[in-house]
Amino acid sequence: MPSLRWRIVAAVALLLVATNVVVGAVTVVAYRGYLVGRLDAELATAASRVVGGPPGGMPSGFPTGSPSGSSSGSSSSGSSSSSGSSSAAPDPDNTFIGAPGQSAGTVIAIYRDGDVVLGGYTDARGRQHTLTAAQQRTLAALDPTGQPVTTGLGSLGAFRAQAVGSDGDVFVTALPLDDLDASIGRLLLVIAAVTLVGLLVACWAGALLVRRSLRPLEHVAAVASSVTTLDLDRGEPDIPARVADADLAASREVGQVGTALNRLLGHVARALTVRRDAEAGMRTFVADASHELRTPIATVRAYAELTGRTDDPAEVRRNVDRIGTEARRMGDLVEELLLLARLDAAAVAAGPTAAGSTTSRTTQPVDLTSIVVEATMDARTTAPGHHWTLQVDDDPVVIDGDAGALRRVVTNLLTNARTHTPAGTAVVVSLRRAAGAVHFVVANDGPPIPADALPTLFDRFTRGAASRSREHGTSGLGLAIVRAVVEAEGGTVRVVSDQARTAFTVTLPLR
C-alpha cells in the first residue's frame, strides 16, 4: 500500500505535468500562429514579385503560344525519381523562378486557361527544378483569391501557397513549411525537456517538503505505537508516552491529532488508576471482611466444642450465650457489609453526573429532630457514665431522605462517641439550621484522634486507637457507613480533633 507521502508527491507531479502540457500546448499553438503569420507576410511579398514580373509576362526562350504540359511533364517525370536532380531550366532568365529576393525552395507556377505555362523551384544551391504533374495539378486546384492556404506537394513536403489571378493568368507562389515545422519541433523538445527536469526537481523537492511536514505526524504515530507495547492488562496506570509540544505546534492538523491522543492517553491512565485503586480496595475489603468473620466463627467453633465436652448445665448455658453473642456480632457485620454494598451499587448506578442526587432512591419527609432526640436518649441509657448534652431548635427539622439510613448515621456517631471515649467524657449533640443546610454535630472532650489516623478515619475497617477503645472492639464499618449514607443524601461529613475537643459534623441540604 503506497504511503501518504508518495501519494501527495504523485498528485503534485501529475498536477505539474498537466499544467505544463496545457501551457506547452497553448504556447505551441500561439507560436505556430505567429510563425504562420510571418510566413504569410513573406508569401505575400514573394507573390507580389511574381505577379509584377517583366512586360510580356513570359521568360525569353519559353514557348508562349501553346501549353508546355507535355514537355514539362516529360522533364518532371525524370525529376520525380530524384527531387535533387537537375532538369532543363524552365526559366532560363530567372525572371520568375529564382528571381532576386526569393528564398530557396520557393515554388512558382503560372497557369493560363487552366494549362501550366511555367512551374518550378530553386534549391538551396540555386539550381532550378520542374514540378511533377501531380504537383502541378495540386497547385492548379488552388482558388485564385489571394488567400494563403496550406497544401502538400508530395516529396517536397508541406507548403504555404497563395494563388493570384491577373489578366487571365493565375500566379501561384508557395513557401516551404520545413523551417516552421523545425522551429515547432525544437520548441516541443525544449518544453518536454523543461517539463521532465521540472518534474524531477518538483518530485525531489516535494518529497523532502512532504517528509518534513509529515515528520510530526510520524512522531504521533510512534507515540501511539509505543503505547501498544505497554502491558496494560496488568493495570499499570503509568503511561509516560505523550506527543511533544513541538510536534503539537508544528501544524494545526497535527496539533489536533496529537492533543486528542494525549487526552486519550490521559483518560486511559486515569481509568487504569481507578481500576487499580478499586481492585486494591476490593482486595483489602475482602481480606478485612474475612478477618472480621474469622474471629467470631473461630469463637463459635471453640465454644461449640467446649459445650460438647461438658455436661454441666451452667457451663453449657454460658457457652450458648457466648455463641449467641458472636452470632449476633457476625449478623451485624454482615448487615453492615450489605448496607455498604447497596450504597456502592446505588452510587455506581447514579453515575458521576448524579453524585449527591436522591432521584434514584426512595425519599420521604424525615423528622430529623425526633431521630436525634431518640438516639441521644438511648445512648444516655446505654452509657450512663458519660455526660450527654442535647441541643436542638424548638421547631422540628424536617428534610427529605431515607429515614432508616439517617437513623443509622445518628446512631453510629453516638455509638462511636461512647465506645471510643472513657467514662466521664462530656458528649454534646446538636442539630441546627444554617444557610439552607442542616448541621448535625457530635462533639466530646475525650482523648483526641491521632493525626495520622484522620485521613483514613472514614475508610472501611478503620478502628480507633487502643487508648480510645473500651472493653470491646468494633467492626470498623460505622464511620464508613456514615460517610456513604451522607454522600448518598447529598451531604458531607468531616471531623476535627485536637487536645480540647473532637467533633464530627454532618451537613445535609434542606430540600
MIDODO-972464 format. One record per residue (C-alpha): x, y, z; residue number from 1; residue in one letter. Coordinates in steps of 0.05 Angstrom, whole numbers. Example, Ala and Ser with C-alpha at 12.3 -4.5 7.8 and 13.67 -1.06 7.14 Angstrom:
BEGIN
+--------+--------+--------+-----+---+
:      x :      y :      z :   k : r :
+--------+--------+--------+-----+---+
:    246 :    -90 :    156 :   1 : A :
:    273 :    -21 :    143 :   2 : S :
+--------+--------+--------+-----+---+
***
This chain:
BEGIN
+--------+--------+--------+-----+---+
:      x :      y :      z :   k : r :
+--------+--------+--------+-----+---+
:      0 :      0 :      0 :   1 : M :
:     32 :     67 :    -21 :   2 : P :
:     47 :    115 :     35 :   3 : S :
:     13 :    182 :     43 :   4 : L :
:     78 :    217 :     27 :   5 : R :
:     84 :    186 :    -42 :   6 : W :
:     11 :    196 :    -56 :   7 : R :
:     19 :    271 :    -44 :   8 : I :
:     83 :    273 :    -86 :   9 : V :
:     49 :    235 :   -143 :  10 : A :
:    -11 :    281 :   -141 :  11 : A :
:     34 :    343 :   -144 :  12 : V :
:     74 :    312 :   -201 :  13 : A :
:     11 :    296 :   -241 :  14 : L :
:    -15 :    366 :   -230 :  15 : L :
:     52 :    395 :   -253 :  16 : L :
:     53 :    352 :   -315 :  17 : V :
:    -19 :    370 :   -333 :  18 : A :
:     -3 :    444 :   -323 :  19 : T :
:     59 :    440 :   -366 :  20 : N :
:     22 :    402 :   -420 :  21 : V :
:    -33 :    456 :   -423 :  22 : V :
:     18 :    513 :   -421 :  23 : V :
:     61 :    478 :   -474 :  24 : G :
:      1 :    466 :   -520 :  25 : A :
:    -21 :    538 :   -515 :  26 : V :
:     50 :    562 :   -527 :  27 : T :
:     59 :    517 :   -588 :  28 : V :
:     -8 :    539 :   -618 :  29 : V :
:      8 :    612 :   -606 :  30 : A :
:     79 :    606 :   -632 :  31 : Y :
:     57 :    568 :   -694 :  32 : R :
:      4 :    621 :   -708 :  33 : G :
:     58 :    674 :   -701 :  34 : Y :
:    105 :    638 :   -749 :  35 : L :
:     50 :    625 :   -799 :  36 : V :
:     32 :    698 :   -797 :  37 : G :
:    104 :    717 :   -812 :  38 : R :
:    107 :    665 :   -868 :  39 : L :
:     43 :    692 :   -898 :  40 : D :
:     75 :    762 :   -899 :  41 : A :
:    135 :    734 :   -934 :  42 : E :
:     89 :    696 :   -982 :  43 : L :
:     52 :    760 :   -999 :  44 : A :
:    118 :    794 :  -1014 :  45 : T :
:    142 :    737 :  -1058 :  46 : A :
:     75 :    734 :  -1094 :  47 : A :
:     78 :    808 :  -1110 :  48 : S :
:    145 :    798 :  -1142 :  49 : R :
:    117 :    742 :  -1186 :  50 : V :
:     56 :    780 :  -1206 :  51 : V :
:     96 :    842 :  -1221 :  52 : G :
:    143 :    807 :  -1270 :  53 : G :
:    171 :    838 :  -1336 :  54 : P :
:    126 :    862 :  -1392 :  55 : P :
:    106 :    806 :  -1438 :  56 : G :
:     95 :    761 :  -1378 :  57 : G :
:    137 :    702 :  -1402 :  58 : M :
:    212 :    690 :  -1398 :  59 : P :
:    253 :    692 :  -1462 :  60 : S :
:    262 :    627 :  -1499 :  61 : G :
:    197 :    598 :  -1467 :  62 : F :
:    141 :    577 :  -1515 :  63 : P :
:     84 :    624 :  -1502 :  64 : T :
:     35 :    601 :  -1556 :  65 : G :
:     20 :    532 :  -1532 :  66 : S :
:     18 :    497 :  -1465 :  67 : P :
:     81 :    463 :  -1444 :  68 : S :
:     47 :    409 :  -1405 :  69 : G :
:     78 :    353 :  -1447 :  70 : S :
:    148 :    379 :  -1445 :  71 : S :
:    146 :    396 :  -1372 :  72 : S :
:    112 :    331 :  -1359 :  73 : G :
:    170 :    293 :  -1391 :  74 : S :
:    221 :    332 :  -1353 :  75 : S :
:    184 :    326 :  -1287 :  76 : S :
:    179 :    251 :  -1297 :  77 : S :
:    253 :    250 :  -1299 :  78 : G :
:    257 :    290 :  -1236 :  79 : S :
:    205 :    250 :  -1198 :  80 : S :
:    254 :    196 :  -1185 :  81 : S :
:    303 :    244 :  -1154 :  82 : S :
:    280 :    311 :  -1130 :  83 : S :
:    350 :    335 :  -1123 :  84 : G :
:    370 :    322 :  -1196 :  85 : S :
:    373 :    380 :  -1245 :  86 : S :
:    328 :    385 :  -1306 :  87 : S :
:    322 :    433 :  -1364 :  88 : A :
:    316 :    502 :  -1335 :  89 : A :
:    243 :    523 :  -1343 :  90 : P :
:    260 :    597 :  -1332 :  91 : D :
:    330 :    608 :  -1361 :  92 : P :
:    328 :    684 :  -1348 :  93 : D :
:    305 :    674 :  -1275 :  94 : N :
:    250 :    724 :  -1288 :  95 : T :
:    201 :    685 :  -1244 :  96 : F :
:    236 :    624 :  -1214 :  97 : I :
:    296 :    643 :  -1173 :  98 : G :
:    285 :    717 :  -1182 :  99 : A :
:    326 :    763 :  -1138 : 100 : P :
:    296 :    768 :  -1067 : 101 : G :
:    263 :    700 :  -1068 : 102 : Q :
:    286 :    649 :  -1017 : 103 : S :
:    309 :    579 :  -1034 : 104 : A :
:    253 :    529 :  -1041 : 105 : G :
:    202 :    580 :  -1065 : 106 : T :
:    155 :    546 :  -1114 : 107 : V :
:    129 :    586 :  -1173 : 108 : I :
:     74 :    564 :  -1221 : 109 : A :
:     38 :    603 :  -1276 : 110 : I :
:    -27 :    579 :  -1308 : 111 : Y :
:    -63 :    605 :  -1369 : 112 : R :
:   -132 :    579 :  -1386 : 113 : D :
:   -121 :    521 :  -1338 : 114 : G :
:    -56 :    499 :  -1371 : 115 : D :
:     11 :    505 :  -1338 : 116 : V :
:     56 :    556 :  -1370 : 117 : V :
:    113 :    555 :  -1320 : 118 : L :
:    126 :    514 :  -1258 : 119 : G :
:    188 :    501 :  -1216 : 120 : G :
:    230 :    519 :  -1156 : 121 : Y :
:    302 :    531 :  -1137 : 122 : T :
:    340 :    491 :  -1085 : 123 : D :
:    390 :    516 :  -1034 : 124 : A :
:    446 :    515 :  -1087 : 125 : R :
:    406 :    558 :  -1135 : 126 : G :
:    391 :    503 :  -1185 : 127 : R :
:    322 :    502 :  -1216 : 128 : Q :
:    275 :    443 :  -1216 : 129 : H :
:    209 :    430 :  -1251 : 130 : T :
:    146 :    406 :  -1216 : 131 : L :
:    115 :    338 :  -1227 : 132 : T :
:     47 :    332 :  -1259 : 133 : A :
:     16 :    315 :  -1191 : 134 : A :
:     47 :    377 :  -1160 : 135 : Q :
:     23 :    420 :  -1219 : 136 : Q :
:    -48 :    393 :  -1211 : 137 : R :
:    -46 :    407 :  -1136 : 138 : T :
:    -26 :    479 :  -1148 : 139 : L :
:    -76 :    487 :  -1205 : 140 : A :
:   -132 :    468 :  -1158 : 141 : A :
:   -120 :    527 :  -1113 : 142 : L :
:   -172 :    582 :  -1111 : 143 : D :
:   -141 :    646 :  -1140 : 144 : P :
:   -169 :    691 :  -1086 : 145 : T :
:   -103 :    712 :  -1058 : 146 : G :
:   -115 :    677 :   -990 : 147 : Q :
:    -56 :    636 :   -963 : 148 : P :
:    -71 :    562 :   -954 : 149 : V :
:    -30 :    502 :   -931 : 150 : T :
:    -21 :    447 :   -982 : 151 : T :
:     23 :    387 :   -992 : 152 : G :
:     68 :    377 :  -1053 : 153 : L :
:     86 :    305 :  -1045 : 154 : G :
:    160 :    293 :  -1034 : 155 : S :
:    173 :    368 :  -1028 : 156 : L :
:    132 :    370 :   -964 : 157 : G :
:     82 :    420 :   -938 : 158 : A :
:     78 :    490 :   -967 : 159 : F :
:     42 :    554 :   -953 : 160 : R :
:     13 :    573 :  -1022 : 161 : A :
:    -23 :    634 :  -1050 : 162 : Q :
:    -57 :    637 :  -1118 : 163 : A :
:    -70 :    706 :  -1150 : 164 : V :
:   -106 :    718 :  -1216 : 165 : G :
:    -81 :    773 :  -1263 : 166 : S :
:   -103 :    787 :  -1335 : 167 : D :
:   -129 :    717 :  -1345 : 168 : G :
:    -66 :    686 :  -1317 : 169 : D :
:    -60 :    652 :  -1248 : 170 : V :
:      4 :    662 :  -1210 : 171 : F :
:     17 :    612 :  -1154 : 172 : V :
:     71 :    624 :  -1102 : 173 : T :
:     87 :    573 :  -1047 : 174 : A :
:    137 :    576 :   -989 : 175 : L :
:    160 :    513 :   -953 : 176 : P :
:    139 :    499 :   -881 : 177 : L :
:    201 :    459 :   -865 : 178 : D :
:    235 :    514 :   -824 : 179 : D :
:    169 :    529 :   -788 : 180 : L :
:    159 :    456 :   -771 : 181 : D :
:    231 :    451 :   -748 : 182 : A :
:    221 :    511 :   -702 : 183 : S :
:    159 :    480 :   -673 : 184 : I :
:    196 :    414 :   -663 : 185 : G :
:    252 :    449 :   -626 : 186 : R :
:    201 :    485 :   -583 : 187 : L :
:    167 :    419 :   -566 : 188 : L :
:    234 :    389 :   -549 : 189 : L :
:    250 :    447 :   -503 : 190 : V :
:    182 :    443 :   -469 : 191 : I :
:    189 :    368 :   -460 : 192 : A :
:    259 :    376 :   -431 : 193 : A :
:    238 :    432 :   -384 : 194 : V :
:    177 :    392 :   -362 : 195 : T :
:    219 :    330 :   -348 : 196 : L :
:    272 :    368 :   -309 : 197 : V :
:    219 :    408 :   -272 : 198 : G :
:    182 :    344 :   -256 : 199 : L :
:    245 :    311 :   -228 : 200 : L :
:    262 :    373 :   -186 : 201 : V :
:    190 :    380 :   -163 : 202 : A :
:    187 :    307 :   -142 : 203 : C :
:    252 :    312 :   -104 : 204 : W :
:    234 :    378 :    -70 : 205 : A :
:    162 :    355 :    -57 : 206 : G :
:    187 :    290 :    -25 : 207 : A :
:    232 :    330 :     21 : 208 : L :
:    179 :    380 :     39 : 209 : L :
:    125 :    327 :     50 : 210 : V :
:    172 :    286 :     92 : 211 : R :
:    190 :    346 :    134 : 212 : R :
:    116 :    365 :    141 : 213 : S :
:     95 :    294 :    159 : 214 : L :
:    152 :    284 :    209 : 215 : R :
:    109 :    309 :    268 : 216 : P :
:     54 :    261 :    246 : 217 : L :
:    104 :    205 :    246 : 218 : E :
:    122 :    224 :    317 : 219 : H :
:     49 :    219 :    336 : 220 : V :
:     45 :    151 :    303 : 221 : A :
:    108 :    130 :    341 : 222 : A :
:     76 :    151 :    407 : 223 : V :
:     13 :    111 :    391 : 224 : A :
:     56 :     51 :    372 : 225 : S :
:     96 :     55 :    436 : 226 : S :
:     32 :     52 :    477 : 227 : V :
:     13 :    -13 :    443 : 228 : T :
:     76 :    -45 :    470 : 229 : T :
:     56 :    -30 :    542 : 230 : L :
:     28 :    -85 :    585 : 231 : D :
:    -38 :    -51 :    601 : 232 : L :
:    -71 :   -117 :    621 : 233 : D :
:    -33 :   -115 :    686 : 234 : R :
:    -67 :    -49 :    703 : 235 : G :
:     -5 :     -7 :    708 : 236 : E :
:    -30 :     65 :    703 : 237 : P :
:     36 :     95 :    685 : 238 : D :
:     34 :    115 :    610 : 239 : I :
:     93 :    163 :    601 : 240 : P :
:     86 :    168 :    525 : 241 : A :
:     59 :    235 :    503 : 242 : R :
:     63 :    277 :    439 : 243 : V :
:    116 :    331 :    448 : 244 : A :
:     95 :    404 :    449 : 245 : D :
:    140 :    419 :    390 : 246 : A :
:    101 :    368 :    348 : 247 : D :
:     35 :    397 :    372 : 248 : L :
:     56 :    466 :    348 : 249 : A :
:     81 :    441 :    280 : 250 : A :
:     13 :    449 :    246 : 251 : S :
:    -60 :    455 :    264 : 252 : R :
:    -79 :    386 :    238 : 253 : E :
:    -22 :    350 :    274 : 254 : V :
:    -37 :    392 :    336 : 255 : G :
:   -109 :    369 :    336 : 256 : Q :
:    -90 :    295 :    328 : 257 : V :
:    -34 :    300 :    379 : 258 : G :
:    -77 :    336 :    430 : 259 : T :
:   -132 :    285 :    422 : 260 : A :
:    -82 :    228 :    431 : 261 : L :
:    -53 :    260 :    494 : 262 : N :
:   -123 :    268 :    523 : 263 : R :
:   -139 :    196 :    506 : 264 : L :
:    -76 :    171 :    540 : 265 : L :
:    -92 :    214 :    600 : 266 : G :
:   -163 :    185 :    604 : 267 : H :
:   -135 :    114 :    597 : 268 : V :
:    -84 :    127 :    652 : 269 : A :
:   -137 :    155 :    699 : 270 : R :
:   -183 :     96 :    683 : 271 : A :
:   -126 :     47 :    698 : 272 : L :
:   -112 :     84 :    763 : 273 : T :
:   -185 :     80 :    784 : 274 : V :
:   -186 :      6 :    766 : 275 : R :
:   -122 :     -7 :    804 : 276 : R :
:   -147 :     30 :    865 : 277 : D :
:   -214 :     -6 :    861 : 278 : A :
:   -181 :    -74 :    856 : 279 : E :
:   -134 :    -57 :    913 : 280 : A :
:   -193 :    -33 :    955 : 281 : G :
:   -232 :    -95 :    938 : 282 : M :
:   -175 :   -140 :    958 : 283 : R :
:   -166 :   -102 :   1023 : 284 : T :
:   -241 :   -104 :   1036 : 285 : F :
:   -246 :   -179 :   1024 : 286 : V :
:   -185 :   -191 :   1067 : 287 : A :
:   -212 :   -148 :   1124 : 288 : D :
:   -281 :   -179 :   1119 : 289 : A :
:   -251 :   -249 :   1120 : 290 : S :
:   -210 :   -230 :   1181 : 291 : H :
:   -270 :   -200 :   1216 : 292 : E :
:   -313 :   -261 :   1204 : 293 : L :
:   -257 :   -310 :   1221 : 294 : R :
:   -253 :   -288 :   1294 : 295 : T :
:   -327 :   -298 :   1312 : 296 : P :
:   -330 :   -362 :   1272 : 297 : I :
:   -269 :   -388 :   1310 : 298 : A :
:   -302 :   -367 :   1375 : 299 : T :
:   -367 :   -402 :   1358 : 300 : V :
:   -329 :   -465 :   1338 : 301 : R :
:   -289 :   -464 :   1403 : 302 : A :
:   -350 :   -455 :   1447 : 303 : Y :
:   -387 :   -508 :   1409 : 304 : A :
:   -330 :   -557 :   1421 : 305 : E :
:   -328 :   -539 :   1495 : 306 : L :
:   -403 :   -549 :   1500 : 307 : T :
:   -396 :   -618 :   1470 : 308 : G :
:   -344 :   -638 :   1523 : 309 : R :
:   -383 :   -617 :   1586 : 310 : T :
:   -446 :   -639 :   1620 : 311 : D :
:   -450 :   -580 :   1667 : 312 : D :
:   -515 :   -543 :   1651 : 313 : P :
:   -489 :   -477 :   1676 : 314 : A :
:   -427 :   -481 :   1632 : 315 : E :
:   -470 :   -502 :   1573 : 316 : V :
:   -514 :   -441 :   1583 : 317 : R :
:   -453 :   -396 :   1586 : 318 : R :
:   -425 :   -426 :   1523 : 319 : N :
:   -492 :   -419 :   1487 : 320 : V :
:   -497 :   -346 :   1509 : 321 : D :
:   -427 :   -334 :   1483 : 322 : R :
:   -443 :   -368 :   1417 : 323 : I :
:   -505 :   -324 :   1411 : 324 : G :
:   -464 :   -262 :   1424 : 325 : T :
:   -415 :   -280 :   1369 : 326 : E :
:   -471 :   -299 :   1322 : 327 : A :
:   -503 :   -231 :   1332 : 328 : R :
:   -436 :   -198 :   1320 : 329 : R :
:   -429 :   -236 :   1255 : 330 : M :
:   -500 :   -217 :   1236 : 331 : G :
:   -487 :   -143 :   1250 : 332 : D :
:   -423 :   -146 :   1209 : 333 : L :
:   -459 :   -179 :   1151 : 334 : V :
:   -515 :   -128 :   1154 : 335 : E :
:   -465 :    -71 :   1153 : 336 : E :
:   -428 :   -102 :   1094 : 337 : L :
:   -494 :   -110 :   1056 : 338 : L :
:   -512 :    -38 :   1071 : 339 : L :
:   -446 :    -13 :   1044 : 340 : L :
:   -454 :    -57 :    982 : 341 : A :
:   -523 :    -28 :    969 : 342 : R :
:   -497 :     43 :    977 : 343 : L :
:   -439 :     29 :    930 : 344 : D :
:   -486 :     -2 :    878 : 345 : A :
:   -532 :     59 :    883 : 346 : A :
:   -473 :    107 :    874 : 347 : A :
:   -448 :     69 :    813 : 348 : V :
:   -519 :     66 :    782 : 349 : A :
:   -528 :    141 :    793 : 350 : A :
:   -463 :    156 :    756 : 351 : G :
:   -415 :    214 :    766 : 352 : P :
:   -463 :    266 :    739 : 353 : T :
:   -515 :    248 :    791 : 354 : A :
:   -470 :    249 :    851 : 355 : A :
:   -510 :    271 :    911 : 356 : G :
:   -576 :    262 :    876 : 357 : S :
:   -632 :    224 :    910 : 358 : T :
:   -675 :    215 :    849 : 359 : T :
:   -658 :    141 :    844 : 360 : S :
:   -672 :    129 :    919 : 361 : R :
:   -736 :    126 :    957 : 362 : T :
:   -743 :    190 :    997 : 363 : T :
:   -795 :    218 :   1044 : 364 : Q :
:   -800 :    274 :   1095 : 365 : P :
:   -759 :    255 :   1156 : 366 : V :
:   -764 :    289 :   1224 : 367 : D :
:   -690 :    292 :   1239 : 368 : L :
:   -702 :    324 :   1307 : 369 : T :
:   -742 :    264 :   1332 : 370 : S :
:   -688 :    216 :   1308 : 371 : I :
:   -632 :    255 :   1343 : 372 : V :
:   -673 :    261 :   1408 : 373 : V :
:   -690 :    186 :   1410 : 374 : E :
:   -618 :    165 :   1393 : 375 : A :
:   -590 :    211 :   1447 : 376 : T :
:   -638 :    183 :   1500 : 377 : M :
:   -617 :    112 :   1480 : 378 : D :
:   -543 :    130 :   1485 : 379 : A :
:   -555 :    161 :   1553 : 380 : R :
:   -587 :     97 :   1577 : 381 : T :
:   -533 :     53 :   1547 : 382 : T :
:   -474 :     94 :   1572 : 383 : A :
:   -496 :    129 :   1637 : 384 : P :
:   -423 :    143 :   1655 : 385 : G :
:   -419 :    196 :   1600 : 386 : H :
:   -446 :    266 :   1607 : 387 : H :
:   -496 :    276 :   1550 : 388 : W :
:   -520 :    344 :   1528 : 389 : T :
:   -572 :    354 :   1473 : 390 : L :
:   -581 :    420 :   1435 : 391 : Q :
:   -638 :    425 :   1385 : 392 : V :
:   -683 :    480 :   1358 : 393 : D :
:   -753 :    488 :   1383 : 394 : D :
:   -780 :    477 :   1313 : 395 : D :
:   -771 :    407 :   1285 : 396 : P :
:   -720 :    398 :   1229 : 397 : V :
:   -752 :    361 :   1171 : 398 : V :
:   -714 :    340 :   1109 : 399 : I :
:   -726 :    293 :   1050 : 400 : D :
:   -686 :    229 :   1056 : 401 : G :
:   -684 :    156 :   1076 : 402 : D :
:   -707 :    152 :   1148 : 403 : A :
:   -673 :     86 :   1163 : 404 : G :
:   -606 :    108 :   1133 : 405 : A :
:   -607 :    175 :   1170 : 406 : L :
:   -623 :    139 :   1236 : 407 : R :
:   -562 :     95 :   1223 : 408 : R :
:   -518 :    157 :   1215 : 409 : V :
:   -541 :    187 :   1281 : 410 : V :
:   -535 :    121 :   1318 : 411 : T :
:   -466 :    105 :   1291 : 412 : N :
:   -438 :    173 :   1310 : 413 : L :
:   -466 :    168 :   1380 : 414 : L :
:   -441 :     97 :   1387 : 415 : T :
:   -372 :    119 :   1363 : 416 : N :
:   -372 :    174 :   1417 : 417 : A :
:   -390 :    127 :   1474 : 418 : R :
:   -347 :     69 :   1450 : 419 : T :
:   -281 :    105 :   1439 : 420 : H :
:   -283 :    152 :   1500 : 421 : T :
:   -276 :    135 :   1573 : 422 : P :
:   -329 :    144 :   1626 : 423 : A :
:   -338 :    215 :   1649 : 424 : G :
:   -330 :    244 :   1579 : 425 : T :
:   -377 :    300 :   1562 : 426 : A :
:   -413 :    290 :   1496 : 427 : V :
:   -452 :    347 :   1463 : 428 : V :
:   -503 :    330 :   1410 : 429 : V :
:   -530 :    389 :   1370 : 430 : S :
:   -577 :    398 :   1310 : 431 : L :
:   -582 :    467 :   1277 : 432 : R :
:   -606 :    501 :   1213 : 433 : R :
:   -558 :    548 :   1179 : 434 : A :
:   -551 :    577 :   1108 : 435 : A :
:   -601 :    530 :   1076 : 436 : G :
:   -570 :    467 :   1107 : 437 : A :
:   -576 :    424 :   1169 : 438 : V :
:   -515 :    415 :   1214 : 439 : H :
:   -513 :    354 :   1260 : 440 : F :
:   -453 :    356 :   1307 : 441 : V :
:   -429 :    304 :   1357 : 442 : V :
:   -372 :    332 :   1399 : 443 : A :
:   -335 :    304 :   1460 : 444 : N :
:   -277 :    325 :   1505 : 445 : D :
:   -245 :    256 :   1506 : 446 : G :
:   -176 :    236 :   1481 : 447 : P :
:   -160 :    264 :   1412 : 448 : P :
:   -156 :    222 :   1350 : 449 : I :
:    -84 :    212 :   1326 : 450 : P :
:    -67 :    259 :   1268 : 451 : A :
:    -42 :    202 :   1224 : 452 : D :
:   -109 :    167 :   1232 : 453 : A :
:   -152 :    226 :   1209 : 454 : L :
:   -143 :    217 :   1133 : 455 : P :
:   -167 :    145 :   1135 : 456 : T :
:   -217 :    152 :   1192 : 457 : L :
:   -277 :    141 :   1147 : 458 : F :
:   -247 :     83 :   1109 : 459 : D :
:   -274 :     13 :   1119 : 460 : R :
:   -247 :    -29 :   1176 : 461 : F :
:   -213 :     30 :   1208 : 462 : T :
:   -211 :     27 :   1284 : 463 : R :
:   -194 :     77 :   1337 : 464 : G :
:   -132 :     74 :   1379 : 465 : A :
:   -129 :     28 :   1439 : 466 : A :
:   -130 :     87 :   1485 : 467 : S :
:   -198 :    107 :   1459 : 468 : R :
:   -228 :     36 :   1459 : 469 : S :
:   -268 :      7 :   1514 : 470 : R :
:   -270 :    -66 :   1535 : 471 : E :
:   -299 :    -90 :   1469 : 472 : H :
:   -278 :    -74 :   1398 : 473 : G :
:   -320 :    -53 :   1338 : 474 : T :
:   -325 :    -76 :   1266 : 475 : S :
:   -292 :    -13 :   1238 : 476 : G :
:   -350 :     -1 :   1190 : 477 : L :
:   -391 :     50 :   1229 : 478 : G :
:   -358 :    113 :   1203 : 479 : L :
:   -353 :     84 :   1132 : 480 : A :
:   -428 :     75 :   1134 : 481 : I :
:   -437 :    146 :   1159 : 482 : V :
:   -398 :    175 :   1101 : 483 : R :
:   -432 :    131 :   1049 : 484 : A :
:   -502 :    149 :   1073 : 485 : V :
:   -487 :    223 :   1080 : 486 : V :
:   -457 :    227 :   1010 : 487 : E :
:   -517 :    188 :    982 : 488 : A :
:   -562 :    242 :   1014 : 489 : E :
:   -521 :    297 :    980 : 490 : G :
:   -486 :    319 :   1043 : 491 : G :
:   -416 :    319 :   1073 : 492 : T :
:   -383 :    295 :   1137 : 493 : V :
:   -319 :    319 :   1169 : 494 : R :
:   -281 :    311 :   1234 : 495 : V :
:   -238 :    359 :   1274 : 496 : V :
:   -197 :    333 :   1332 : 497 : S :
:   -148 :    366 :   1380 : 498 : D :
:   -129 :    362 :   1453 : 499 : Q :
:   -191 :    400 :   1475 : 500 : A :
:   -246 :    373 :   1431 : 501 : R :
:   -264 :    322 :   1378 : 502 : T :
:   -324 :    340 :   1334 : 503 : A :
:   -359 :    302 :   1278 : 504 : F :
:   -401 :    349 :   1234 : 505 : T :
:   -453 :    324 :   1185 : 506 : V :
:   -481 :    375 :   1136 : 507 : T :
:   -545 :    358 :   1097 : 508 : L :
:   -582 :    401 :   1047 : 509 : P :
:   -651 :    427 :   1062 : 510 : L :
:   -698 :    404 :   1007 : 511 : R :
+--------+--------+--------+-----+---+
***
